[in-house]
C-alpha cells in the first residue's frame, strides 16, 4: 500500500466518524416564533373579525365616518368601538336608526368625558382599577338560548335600570353585557371588544359570539365596523357647540379693532418742557436782536458792563469824561487806545464792527479781572 492510499483511508475513516457523531447530536427541526402583528393587522385590531364576517357571507363596511348612518340598511349591525366624537345629534341619529330595526353594538371600554351616546340610552359606566389576576372564561347564555364559552374583561362595569334590560350577562356581580330594546331594533353594550381582537378571536368561542351579534337568526346581514371615528377639527367643533360664543367674540373683536384703528401703538406721553439755562436765554436774545438788526442795544450792554468793571478796578475814573476815562482804561488794561476807543464809542452798525467791538470788550473785561485778582493776591 502506498503512502497516498494510506492517507486517503485515514481521512475516509475520520470523515465517517465525524458524520456519525454529527447525526447523533444535531438534527433539523422547525419552530414557530411569535413575531407580532404586521401590516394592517398591527394597526387594525378588528381585521380578523372583518375577514371572518366576510367569509361568513356578510357585506362588511369599515369606516371612520357615521354621517351616512341614515343610509345604512336597518337590517344590519353596527359595531361601534369608538364613541369619543359622537355628538348629541349623531347619537340621536344612531338611536333613530336602531328604532327602524338596526342592531347597534357598543364597546364601553374607553372612558369619554361627555358620553352623548350612552347618556342617550340611559347607560352609565364605572371604571375600576385594573385587576392583576386574569379572569377566567365563562359560559354565556345568549338571548336566543345558545351558549358560548368566552372571556370578557371585568372592567368596566355597566349600570342601567333593571326594568329596561332585555338581556344581560353578569360575572361576579358585575354587569358586563346587556341588551336594550329600542323600537324594532336593539342596542347591545359590551364592557369591551377584547374578545373580537386579532389575538383573541381564535380563543374559546369568541368567533361564535361575534357571529351571533352580527347575524340575524343565523343568516348573514350587512355589518358596519367603526374602529375609530375621525377626529373633528377644532373649527368644526366650535361651530357645532359654541356658535353663539363665536359670534359674540367676533363682534367684540370688530369693536376693539374699530376702537384702535385710528392710531397704531400706544399714545406718546406729553413731555414737560425743559427749563432753559441763562446761557441759552441770553443766546436766544442775541439771535433775536441780530435778526432784527438791533446791534446797538447789544453792544451798549457790553460797554456798560466794561465801564462798571473799570470803575471797580479804578474808582478814580468815576465821573471822568470820555478822554480822561479812555486814558485810564488804556493804562489799566494795556490795550491800544485806538482799539479801545473804537470798542467804547463806535456805533457798530455792521456785523463786522460789532464782532470786533465784542472781541475787544471781552479782552478788556478779562484783563481787568486778571488785574483785580493779582492785586488781591498781593494784598494777601
C-alpha positions, 0 to 999 in steps of 0.5 A: 500500500502506498503512502497516498492510499494510506492517507486517503483511508485515514481521512475516509475513516475520520470523515465517517466518524465525524458524520456519525457523531454529527447525526447523533447530536444535531438534527433539523427541526422547525419552530414557530416564533411569535413575531407580532402583528404586521401590516394592517393587522398591527394597526387594525385590531378588528381585521380578523373579525372583518375577514371572518364576517366576510367569509361568513357571507356578510357585506362588511363596511369599515369606516371612520365616518357615521354621517351616512348612518341614515343610509345604512340598511336597518337590517344590519349591525353596527359595531361601534368601538369608538364613541369619543366624537359622537355628538348629541345629534349623531347619537340621536341619529344612531338611536333613530336608526336602531328604532327602524330595526338596526342592531347597534353594538357598543364597546364601553371600554374607553372612558369619554368625558361627555358620553352623548351616546350612552347618556342617550340610552340611559347607560352609565359606566364605572371604571375600576382599577385594573385587576392583576389576576386574569379572569377566567372564561365563562359560559354565556347564555345568549338571548336566543338560548345558545351558549358560548364559552368566552372571556370578557374583561371585568372592567368596566362595569355597566349600570342601567335600570333593571326594568329596561334590560332585555338581556344581560350577562353578569360575572361576579356581580358585575354587569358586563353585557346587556341588551336594550330594546329600542323600537324594532331594533336593539342596542347591545353594550359590551364592557369591551371588544377584547374578545373580537381582537386579532389575538383573541378571536381564535380563543374559546368561542369568541368567533361564535359570539361575534357571529351571533351579534352580527347575524340575524337568526343565523343568516348573514346581514350587512355589518358596519365596523367603526374602529375609530371615528375621525377626529373633528377639527377644532373649527368644526367643533366650535361651530357645532357647540359654541356658535353663539360664543363665536359670534359674540367674540367676533363682534367684540373683536370688530369693536376693539379693532374699530376702537384702535384703528385710528392710531397704531401703538400706544399714545406718546406721553406729553413731555414737560418742557425743559427749563432753559439755562441763562446761557441759552436765554441770553443766546436766544436774545442775541439771535433775536436782536441780530435778526432784527438788526438791533446791534446797538442795544447789544453792544451798549450792554457790553460797554456798560458792563466794561465801564462798571468793571473799570470803575471797580478796578479804578474808582478814580475814573468815576465821573471822568469824561470820555478822554480822561476815562479812555486814558485810564482804561488804556493804562489799566488794561494795556490795550491800544487806545485806538482799539479801545476807543473804537470798542467804547464809542463806535456805533457798530452798525455792521456785523463786522464792527460789532464782532470786533467791538465784542472781541475787544470788550471781552479782552478788556473785561478779562484783563481787568479781572486778571488785574483785580485778582493779582492785586488781591493776591498781593494784598494777601 
